């Protein structure tokens, strides 16, 4: 089928050369089929989910037995029918039912009272602290995951990072958590964003568009345009084709819930089964800044989290990958203990997080909050978040945590051997 000049120029595929120039597609192509180089944590991956906005830890991991909880939150507090008990003191929000099942199986770690010294209630500064793992986050613009990507076991023999060591998944640009001094880390919205796509009004143009782009960039050796542009365009087309071929074999009997987070997790499952070599993925679930009407908002978000992660882990299990992947959640801060006048909560301090996966040593970590002993109206932190990171680095990736985080973070032994 022919394609008009106007339709060719109007198609998103005509901008593919820019994607090739970014270096993303050639790096993907190089990763496809690459052999695992071995090593102490060979084949392990980590999926980090940011709960952006400041998730209310007290209504996520609920101190239902504390008499101060319903008094300080007459509107926002969860009743016993709205939670799932973990023990005689703590329960999970009922929307986290899939997580409660994994807790019973021993594959969900619940870490409470997580924060850092002298907390800041600014979204921007506190997020930067968590993403850099530094209390002075603007001193050096690198993320804790980025520094892990660049880690050199022996500086005398530098290691060349894998082609796709890490990926940011979703829109909004690359998270600072993945900023690496040596390794460029791409951000991927979808597979379709990195393929030849015709104008939506003319879907039948796809084949003709691919042929036209191939001719333009001289795929068959014909001279076509400037050498650099031709080389970049050909590389982009080839990389796009090879990536799509690699994930084409992906199939799953698991039905993912309908949500943006689930779409992102399904994409990660595709990439993991395609074995492109990615070790670290970062995704974001936003909307946790619940200053008003908190209960329905948080219920919906926590359901998206638990149902999406559960489907993702079931998908990995069906592909024999569940023991090679762990999921970590984080949020920049918790919420104030006392509710506000709008049936919501304001910015606070310590919160809770989850680590989940087949090799996770499930259980409760950190003390239960004592709401009679607050600091400025906040739950004080009891577990430094860098201790969680230290466990991930040392026990999951077998990286000396002090090289990434500095000394004094022993870790929590969150993983089984």
C-alpha positions as MATLAB code, in Angstrom:
seq = 'XXXXXXXXXXXXXXXXXXXXXXXXXXXXXXXXXXXXXXXXXXXXXXXXXXXXXXXXXXXXXXXXXXXXXXXXXXXXXXXXXXXXXXXXXXXXXXXXXXXXXXXXXXXXXXXXXXXXXXXXXXXXXXXXXXXXXXXXXXXXXXXXXXXXXXXXXXXXXXXXXXXXXXXXXXXXXXXXXXXXXXXXXXXXXXXXXXXXXXXXXXXXXXXXXXXXXXXXXXXXXXXXXXXXXXXXXXXXXXXXXXXXXXXXXXXXXXXXXXXXXXXXXXXXXXXXXXXXXXXXXXXXXXXXXXXXXXXXXXXXXXXXXXXXXXXXXXXXXXXXXXXXXXXXXXXXXXXXXXXXXXXXXXXXXXXXXXXXXXXXXXXXXXXXXXXXXXXXXXXXXXXXXXXXXXXXXXXXXXXXXXXXXXXXXXXXXXXXX';
ca = [
       0.000    0.000    0.000;
       1.308    3.466   -0.829;
       1.688    6.271    1.686;
       1.437    9.983    0.990;
       4.164   12.438    1.920;
       1.777   14.238    4.266;
       0.859   11.036    6.081;
       4.511    9.979    6.263;
       5.552   13.247    7.880;
       2.546   13.200   10.197;
       3.338    9.749   11.575;
       5.125    9.344   14.862;
       7.439    6.843   13.207;
       9.086    9.679   11.284;
      10.704   10.805   14.535;
      12.339    7.438   15.162;
      15.743    8.823   14.275;
      15.568   10.995   17.406;
      15.052    7.894   19.526;
      18.043    6.235   17.948;
      20.113    9.341   18.603;
      19.203    9.163   22.273;
      21.119    5.904   22.538;
      18.173    4.015   24.061;
      17.268    1.713   21.198;
      20.819    0.667   20.286;
      21.484   -0.129   23.941;
      18.327   -2.235   24.039;
      19.409   -4.122   20.952;
      22.819   -4.779   22.464;
      21.176   -6.164   25.583;
      18.968   -8.638   23.743;
      20.377  -12.101   23.913;
      23.297  -10.986   26.065;
      24.680  -13.731   28.251;
      24.425  -13.425   32.016;
      27.940  -12.694   33.211;
      27.413  -14.447   36.538;
      28.454  -12.959   39.845;
      27.127  -13.211   43.387;
      23.700  -11.794   42.578;
      23.444  -13.052   39.025;
      19.998  -12.672   37.504;
      18.401  -10.796   40.402;
      16.210   -7.775   39.778;
      14.573   -5.154   41.968;
      11.363   -3.255   41.243;
      11.085   -0.031   43.253;
       7.646    1.588   43.527;
       7.431    5.169   44.719;
       4.160    6.041   46.492;
       4.395    9.718   45.632;
       2.765   12.376   47.775;
       3.390   10.996   51.245;
       1.449    7.836   52.007;
      -0.323    7.725   55.365;
       1.481    4.900   57.124;
      -0.957    4.797   60.039;
      -3.856    3.872   57.769;
      -1.686    1.469   55.782;
      -0.224   -0.498   58.685;
      -2.839    0.288   61.298;
      -2.167    0.408   65.093;
      -5.763   -0.602   65.731;
      -5.148   -1.619   69.358;
      -3.755    1.797   70.348;
      -6.567    3.695   72.150;
      -5.243    7.020   70.853;
      -5.735    5.980   67.209;
      -9.543    6.490   66.983;
      -9.424    9.499   69.308;
      -6.960   11.399   67.150;
      -8.698   10.311   63.951;
     -12.441   10.287   64.587;
     -13.211   10.482   60.843;
     -10.155    9.016   59.144;
      -9.443    6.038   61.448;
     -10.237    2.603   60.049;
     -12.660    0.395   61.902;
     -11.794   -3.254   62.511;
     -14.033   -4.191   59.579;
     -11.823   -2.044   57.329;
      -8.560   -3.770   58.183;
      -6.932   -7.180   58.178;
      -5.128   -8.099   61.378;
      -1.458   -9.047   61.311;
      -1.132   -9.569   65.062;
      -2.711   -8.308   68.292;
      -1.529   -4.729   67.631;
      -1.274   -4.105   63.903;
      -3.408   -4.667   60.832;
      -3.256   -3.911   57.126;
      -5.742   -1.713   55.298;
      -8.396   -4.031   53.867;
      -7.533   -2.851   50.345;
      -4.196   -4.635   50.821;
      -5.805   -8.091   50.992;
      -3.359   -9.588   48.437;
      -0.501   -8.366   50.634;
      -2.127   -9.972   53.692;
      -2.056  -13.299   51.860;
       1.642  -12.882   51.098;
       2.296  -11.945   54.713;
       0.682  -15.231   55.745;
       2.912  -17.033   53.228;
       6.003  -15.386   54.728;
       6.950  -13.413   51.617;
       5.928   -9.882   52.688;
       8.093   -7.782   54.988;
       6.285   -4.892   56.688;
       8.703   -2.246   57.944;
       7.198    0.329   60.299;
       8.435    3.614   61.703;
      10.644    4.260   58.672;
      12.127    7.715   58.234;
      15.247    9.755   58.864;
      16.628   12.187   61.466;
      15.245   15.744   61.552;
      12.590   15.062   58.900;
      11.483   17.717   56.463;
       7.821   18.037   55.434;
       8.604   19.415   51.986;
       7.670   16.978   49.212;
      10.680   18.062   47.174;
      13.361   17.897   49.844;
      12.111   14.744   51.534;
      11.759   12.944   48.197;
      15.293   13.974   47.323;
      16.539   12.587   50.647;
      14.928    9.204   49.959;
      16.071    9.076   46.349;
      19.682   10.041   46.982;
      19.950    8.332   50.409;
      21.645   11.493   51.666;
      20.447   13.949   54.282;
      22.016   16.715   52.190;
      20.541   15.516   48.887;
      21.674   18.399   46.693;
      25.362   17.971   47.496;
      25.859   15.559   44.622;
      23.189   14.788   42.017;
      23.307   10.988   42.091;
      20.670    8.510   43.221;
      21.263    5.583   45.534;
      20.195    3.190   42.797;
      22.357    5.040   40.301;
      25.410    4.624   42.505;
      24.582    0.930   42.861;
      24.444    0.615   39.077;
      27.908    2.138   38.800;
      29.418    0.092   41.623;
      32.888   -1.280   40.818;
      33.845   -4.407   42.817;
      37.515   -3.775   42.000;
      38.436   -0.226   40.912;
      41.618   -1.625   39.356;
      39.486   -3.591   36.904;
      36.455   -1.415   36.068;
      33.258   -3.224   35.230;
      31.370   -2.103   32.157;
      27.694   -1.733   33.151;
      25.198   -3.870   31.282;
      23.462   -2.247   28.338;
      20.205   -1.846   30.233;
      21.282   -2.098   33.848;
      18.278   -0.025   34.947;
      15.093    1.459   33.527;
      12.664    4.106   34.636;
       9.175    2.952   33.663;
       6.417    5.457   32.947;
       6.116    9.092   31.986;
       7.425   12.158   33.739;
      11.109   11.698   32.994;
      13.786    9.759   34.796;
      13.630    9.593   38.593;
      16.651   11.073   40.411;
      16.942    7.752   42.278;
      18.441    6.329   39.059;
      20.870    9.171   38.307;
      24.220    7.446   37.820;
      27.655    9.083   37.399;
      28.813    6.670   34.695;
      25.806    4.886   33.246;
      23.084    6.522   31.123;
      19.720    5.199   32.308;
      16.737    5.487   29.936;
      13.093    6.000   30.803;
      10.559    3.870   28.938;
       6.892    4.806   28.710;
       5.771    1.844   26.601;
       7.013   -0.491   23.897;
       4.830    1.302   21.353;
       6.658    4.540   22.112;
       9.815    2.971   20.652;
       8.450    1.465   17.478;
       7.267    2.563   14.075;
       3.736    3.810   14.610;
       1.542    5.259   11.835;
      -0.866    8.110   12.273;
      -3.778    6.756   14.318;
      -6.152    7.794   11.535;
      -4.358    5.456    9.111;
      -3.416    2.231   10.943;
      -3.052    0.354    7.658;
      -0.024    2.525    6.850;
       2.226    0.639    9.292;
       3.852   -1.679    6.749;
       4.344    1.005    4.133;
       5.732    3.390    6.733;
       8.283    0.815    7.913;
       9.352    0.187    4.306;
       9.625    3.908    3.573;
      11.763    4.539    6.649;
      14.015    1.611    5.756;
      14.554    3.018    2.289;
      15.164    6.497    3.631;
      17.894    5.266    5.945;
      19.423    2.939    3.362;
      18.808   -0.361    5.097;
      19.693   -2.236    1.916;
      22.905   -0.354    1.382;
      21.628    2.369   -0.938;
      23.124    5.799   -0.318;
      20.503    7.883    1.389;
      21.245   11.167    3.084;
      24.039   12.134    5.474;
      26.081    9.245    6.887;
      25.422    9.960   10.567;
      21.678   10.387   10.129;
      21.533    7.217    8.038;
      23.488    5.252   10.658;
      21.339    6.457   13.542;
      18.101    5.797   11.675;
      19.112    2.293   10.670;
      20.213    1.517   14.228;
      16.919    2.796   15.610;
      14.846    0.758   13.189;
      16.819   -2.397   13.838;
      16.715   -1.931   17.603;
      12.981   -1.319   17.572;
      12.368   -4.430   15.499;
      14.603   -6.601   17.688;
      13.082   -5.388   20.948;
       9.561   -6.071   19.758;
      10.612   -9.506   18.500;
      12.168  -10.303   21.877;
       9.001   -9.529   23.824;
       6.711  -11.042   21.201;
       7.058  -14.431   22.868;
       5.648  -13.099   26.139;
       2.317  -14.546   27.175;
       0.620  -14.971   30.493;
      -2.509  -16.511   31.910;
      -2.524  -13.826   34.613;
      -5.113  -11.092   34.257;
      -3.714   -7.739   35.363;
      -6.107   -5.209   36.934;
      -6.943   -2.154   34.883;
      -4.662    0.594   36.183;
      -1.653    2.571   35.092;
       0.524    0.842   37.670;
      -0.534   -2.594   36.448;
       0.294   -1.601   32.875;
       3.774   -0.586   33.998;
       4.291   -3.801   35.957;
       3.126   -5.873   33.002;
       5.696   -4.087   30.835;
       8.377   -4.976   33.392;
       7.250   -8.606   33.271;
       7.586   -8.533   29.480;
      11.114   -7.162   29.727;
      12.118   -9.663   32.412;
      10.873  -12.618   30.391;
      12.659  -11.216   27.318;
      15.889  -11.244   29.374;
      17.167   -7.848   28.297;
      19.383   -7.844   31.385;
      17.735   -5.106   33.431;
      18.446   -5.356   37.165;
      16.594   -2.309   38.512;
      13.219   -0.848   37.569;
      11.609    2.239   39.088;
       7.908    3.091   38.766;
       5.715    5.706   40.421;
       2.183    5.563   41.776;
       1.066    9.098   42.615;
      -1.866   10.639   44.445;
      -0.985   10.002   48.106;
      -1.064   13.670   49.173;
      -4.388   13.162   50.930;
      -5.115   16.481   52.640;
      -8.854   15.984   52.119;
     -11.286   13.101   51.702;
      -8.496   10.665   52.462;
     -10.267    7.360   53.022;
     -11.658    6.704   49.510;
      -8.545    8.091   47.812;
      -6.122    5.971   49.774;
      -8.333    2.898   49.539;
      -8.253    3.106   45.731;
      -4.496    3.675   45.584;
      -3.617    0.870   47.980;
      -5.862   -1.511   46.051;
      -4.024   -0.585   42.837;
      -0.721   -1.260   44.572;
      -1.560   -4.617   46.122;
      -3.561   -6.006   43.208;
      -1.004   -4.870   40.624;
       1.992   -6.235   42.526;
       0.203   -9.508   43.248;
      -0.625  -10.027   39.560;
       2.948   -9.155   38.626;
       4.426  -11.687   41.060;
       1.998  -14.375   39.899;
       3.036  -13.624   36.329;
       6.710  -13.999   37.238;
       5.982  -17.259   39.056;
       4.339  -18.664   35.930;
       7.535  -17.836   34.033;
       9.823  -19.286   36.697;
      11.212  -15.871   37.639;
       9.568  -15.204   41.001;
      12.642  -16.068   43.068;
      14.782  -13.644   41.096;
      12.697  -10.492   41.645;
      11.920   -8.415   44.747;
       9.615   -5.393   45.057;
      10.305   -2.439   47.366;
       7.905    0.441   48.079;
       8.724    3.856   49.515;
       7.098    7.231   50.144;
       8.721   10.530   51.072;
       7.001   10.802   54.468;
       3.959    9.712   56.422;
       1.070   11.896   57.600;
       0.294   13.697   60.837;
      -1.319   11.539   63.475;
      -4.229   13.904   64.104;
      -6.603   14.341   61.199;
      -7.364   17.789   59.816;
     -10.734   19.518   59.346;
     -11.121   18.176   55.779;
     -11.283   14.471   56.590;
      -7.648   14.185   55.582;
      -4.171   14.315   57.053;
      -1.240   16.661   56.581;
       2.458   16.067   56.002;
       4.130   14.097   58.764;
       7.268   12.111   59.453;
       7.741    8.333   59.795;
       5.719    5.930   57.679;
       5.795    2.282   56.610;
       7.028    0.402   53.564;
       6.847   -3.062   52.060;
       9.334   -5.525   50.623;
       7.703   -8.439   48.835;
       8.919  -11.411   46.839;
       9.450  -15.154   46.963;
      12.875  -14.750   48.602;
      11.807  -12.071   51.097;
      11.987  -12.958   54.789;
       8.447  -11.950   55.639;
       7.328  -10.519   58.952;
       7.089   -7.309   60.954;
      10.158   -5.108   61.231;
      10.445   -2.076   63.478;
       8.371   -1.281   66.574;
       4.646   -0.684   66.535;
       3.924    3.049   66.856;
       3.071    4.358   70.302;
       0.630    7.216   69.697;
       1.041    8.460   73.262;
       4.649    9.383   72.449;
       4.652   11.725   69.495;
       7.201   14.291   68.390;
       5.543   17.495   67.261;
       2.376   15.601   66.404;
       4.249   13.016   64.345;
       5.199    9.395   64.734;
       8.977    9.582   65.321;
      11.155    7.491   63.066;
      12.516    4.278   64.571;
      14.086    2.682   61.479;
      16.399    4.711   59.263;
      15.324    4.111   55.676;
      18.967    3.643   54.714;
      18.991    0.463   56.799;
      16.341   -0.911   54.441;
      18.448    0.125   51.467;
      21.496   -1.477   53.087;
      19.665   -4.800   53.293;
      18.652   -4.555   49.634;
      22.196   -3.755   48.545;
      24.052   -6.180   50.784;
      21.693   -9.146   50.939;
      19.935   -8.968   47.569;
      22.534   -7.535   45.206;
      25.614   -8.558   47.230;
      27.019   -5.028   47.070;
      28.892   -3.573   50.071;
      26.273   -1.118   51.313;
      28.830    1.238   52.843;
      30.207    1.937   49.381;
      26.811    3.318   48.352;
      25.325    4.680   51.576;
      28.273    5.324   53.860;
      28.921    3.505   57.166;
      26.633    2.651   60.098;
      23.712    1.004   58.309;
      23.655   -2.636   59.295;
      20.549   -3.665   57.383;
      17.503   -5.628   58.500;
      18.078   -9.090   57.006;
      15.025   -8.814   54.791;
      15.921  -11.712   52.491;
      16.318  -15.451   52.805;
      19.378  -17.179   51.429;
];
